[in-house]
Amino acid sequence: GNLDCELGLKTGDEIEQLSDTFDSMAHDLKNYIRNLNNAARDKQRIESDLKAATEIQFSMLPRKFPPFPERTDVDIYALMEPAKEVGGDLYDFVFIDENRLFFTIGDVSGKGIPAALFMATAKTLMRGFALNGLSPAQILHSSNNYLADENDTCMFITVFCGILDCRTGVVTYANGGHNPPVIVRADGNCSFLKMLPGVPLGPFEMELKEAYMEKQFTLEPGDSIFAYTDGVTEAVNPEDQLFGEGRMSLALTIAPPVPGTELKKTVDMVRKVVREHANGAPQSDDITMLLIRFNGKK
């Protein structure tokens, strides 16, 4: 086992050839072991960096639920599970004044660290523009033009964002190429929000009127809005069958977010049904869900 010991026999026959072969093998083994140790150290360092990146990313997303325990007019719960150590999905919500709640959900093209960096930039921009009083369409437009500046890789992010007026239940929203959310009524019935697709944020600068339009709908007390990324509907099983919008709607009806129930129960049920559908197939995309229930003034 001492690879530093050389035989160095000089007999001029096949014994010397065998000696040279053993010496060469010992030299190759030493190089292999050294390279293996270096690779193990590099892998450990990368894993440590990825763990730190994961912690940083999750720290940027609201994780305290309920986030506004002093308020009775609105309940919120969210979940984000990256397909890799870090992901490109985002969700966010913040009160921009006493009565209006800004919320958003998004999905960056690609995965891994580049997507996570793009996601962090987009989230920061949108929250900042919301707190500065911009409307949903203006938030998407301004964020898009900032992201498009020097975006040489042409990354993009689909985004749905809205502002809920907790006095009236009116939601003003704009869409940037994201999946339509589901409106769940107080009696458990649900339907997809009909809306214009809009344009994803990031590839190129645009005029406001070219890309984003605002619309409104009203939540009655007890109604909820369920937003998600395509990691939910496009989850596949070993037979490459998509989970789909139909199964997601059925999952929502199993544990609907009706008044008096915890929103976590609904989100966990959807996640459970997605996992059962996948049936062991690896997660191919980030999975993110955002559920908001309007309770009204009490």
N, C-alpha and C positions, 0 to 999 in steps of 0.2 A: 503493500500500500504506500510505500515511500516513493512518490513520483519524482523526487529530486535525485534519487540514486541512479546513476548510469552504469550499465554493465561494461561497456567499452572494451569488449574482447577483441583481440587481434590475432586470430588463429589462421586466417587466410582460407578458411573453408566454410562449409554451411553453418557451422557453429557461430562464426562471426556474422553471417547474414541474419541468423536468428537473433543474435544480440542486437544488431542494428535495428531490426524490426521492433524489438521490445523497447529500445530507447526512443524510437520514433513514436511508438504508441503512447509511451509515458508523456512525451512532449505534447502530443495532441490532446491527451486527457487533461493535462494541466491547463491548456488553453481553453478547452471546453468548460472545465469547472470554473475558471476565472470569468469567462463570458456568461455562464449561467448565473453566477453570483451577481454580476453587474446587471443582468436582465432582471433578476429578482429584486434588487435594490431600486431599479428604475420603475418596476411595476408597483412596488410598495409606495414610492413617492407619488406616482400618478394616482394610485388609489386614495392616498391621503389628500391630494389636491382635489380630486373629484368629490370626496366626502366633504371637504370644506366648501366646495362650490355648491353642493346640494344644500348644505346648511344655510349658506348665504341666500340661495334662491328661495328657499322656503321661508326664510326670515322676511323676505320682501312681500310675501303674500299674507293677507289677514288669516290668522290661525286661531284666534280666540273666539269661541262660540259659546253662548250668544255674544256677538260683538258689542251690542248696545243693551245691556241688561236693564238699564233704567228706562228703556222705551217699551211701550206696549203696543204701539201702532204698527210695528214691522218686526218680522223674524227673518233671520238669514242663516244659511248653512252652505258650506262649499267644500269641495274635495278636489285635489290634484294629485295624480299618480303618474310620474314620468315613466316612459318606456325604458329610458336609460337612467344613468345616475342623475342627470339634469335634463330638463325638458324645455320645450318652447311654448307650452300652454301658459295662460295667465287668467286670473280673475282678480277683481278688485271692487271695492265699494267704499264710499265715504260720504258723510253728510256735508253738503256744500253750504248749507245754512240750517236753520233750526228745523225746517220742514221738508227739504228736498234731498233725496238720496241719489247720488250718482253710482251707477254700477256698470261693470263691463266684463266681458269674457273674450278671450282671443286665442288664436292658434297660429304659431309661426311655422312657415315652411321649413322642413328639415327637423333634425333632432340634435341632441348633444349640446356642447358648450357654445358653438356659434348661435344656435337657436335661443339658448338661455340668455346670452348677452343681448340679442335683438329684442327678446321678450322684456328684459329688464328696462331697456331704453323706452320701448313703447309704453309700458305701464307707467313709468315715471312721467312721460310726456302727457299721457291722457289724464292722469290724476292732477297734474299741475294745471292743465288747461281747464279742467272741470272746476277746480277751486278758484280759478280766475273768472268764473262766471260765464264761460262759453256754453253754447247750446250743444247737443249731441252731434249735429252735423258739423258744426264749427270745430269741435274737439277732434273728430276724425280727419277733417280737412287739414287742420294745422299740424296734427301728429303725422299725417302722411307726408306733408311737404318737408318736415324736419327729418323724417326717416329716409326720404328719397335723396336727400343731400349727401353726396359721396357714398351712396349705397352701391358700390362697384360689384358686389356679389349678387345684386338683384334679389335679395331676400324680401319676403313679404309676410304679412300677418293678416288673417281674417279677424274681424272684430265686430261684435254686437255691443252697443252701449245704449244706456237710457238714463233718464232722470225720473224718479218716482216722486210725485207730490204726495206726501203722507197725509195731507189734509183732505184731498179729493180722490186719491187713487188713480189719478191720471198719469200715464207713463208716456213721456215724449222720448222717442228713440230714433236711432239711425243705424244703418247696417253697412258694414264693409266686407261683403262677400262671405259672411258667416252663416252657419246653419240656423234655420228658423227656430226660435225657442218655443216651448210648449206652455200654453196658458191652462192652468188647472183651476177649475172653478171650485167653489166651496162645497159643492155636492160630490166632488170627485171626478166629474166629467172633464175631459181634456181635449184640446185641439191645438194644432200648430198655428203660430201666428203667420198670417199672410202678409208678405212684405216684399219690397224690391230687393234684389240681391246686393246692389252696391258694388264697389270696387275695393279689393284688398289694399291695405296700407303698405307703402314702402317702395314699390318698383320705380315710380316716376312721379314728378310733381303734377298737380292737376288744379284746375279752377274748382271752386266750391260747387257751383251749379252743375258741373260735369259729372260729379261722382256721388255726392251724398245728399239724400233728401230726408227730411224729418216727417214722421207720422206719429199718431197718438192712438192709444187704446186705454180703456179704463178697467181697473181692478176694483171689484166690489169687495167689501170686508169678507175675509176668509179666502179670497182668490190668491193664487200663487203664479209666479213665472219661473219656469225651469229652463235654464240655459245650459248648454253642453258643447263639447267639442266633438269632432268626428271620430275621435278615439273610442267613443261610446258606440255610435251607430255602425262604425266600420270595423269593430272587433270581429275577428274570424275564428271559426273552429277548425279542427283538423281537416275538415272537408272543404275549407275555404268558403264557407257560407257566412255572409255578413250578418251581424246582429240586427241591424236595420231599425228604421223608425217605428215600425209596427210593434216589434218586441219591446222597444223602449216605452211606447205608450202603454202597453199591457203591464209592464213592470211598474209604471207610475200608478196604475189603477189598483195594484196589489196592496200598496201602502201609500195611499194618496195623502198629500200634505194638508189635510182638512184641519180646521180649527181644533185646538186641543191636543194635537199630536206633535211630536218632536220632528223637526225637519230632517234631522240626522237619520231617523228611521227610514224615511223615503229615499234619501240618497244612498244609504247602505243597502237598501233592497235593490235599487237599480244596479249598484255595483255587484251585488251577489248574483243577480240574474245574468249580467254580462259575463261574470267569471264562470258560471255554470255553462253558458253557451260556448265559451272558449274551450272548455273541456280539456284544459292542459296545454292548449296552443300558446306559444309565447306572445306576450303583449307587443303588438306591432306599432302602437302609437300612444302618445300621452293621453290619459283619460282625465277629463276635468268636468265638474258639474257645479252649477251655482243655482241655488234655490232660494227664492225670496217670497215670503207670504205677507200680504197686506192685511192687517187686522182692523185698520180704521181706528178712529178715536173712541175711547171707552170712558 
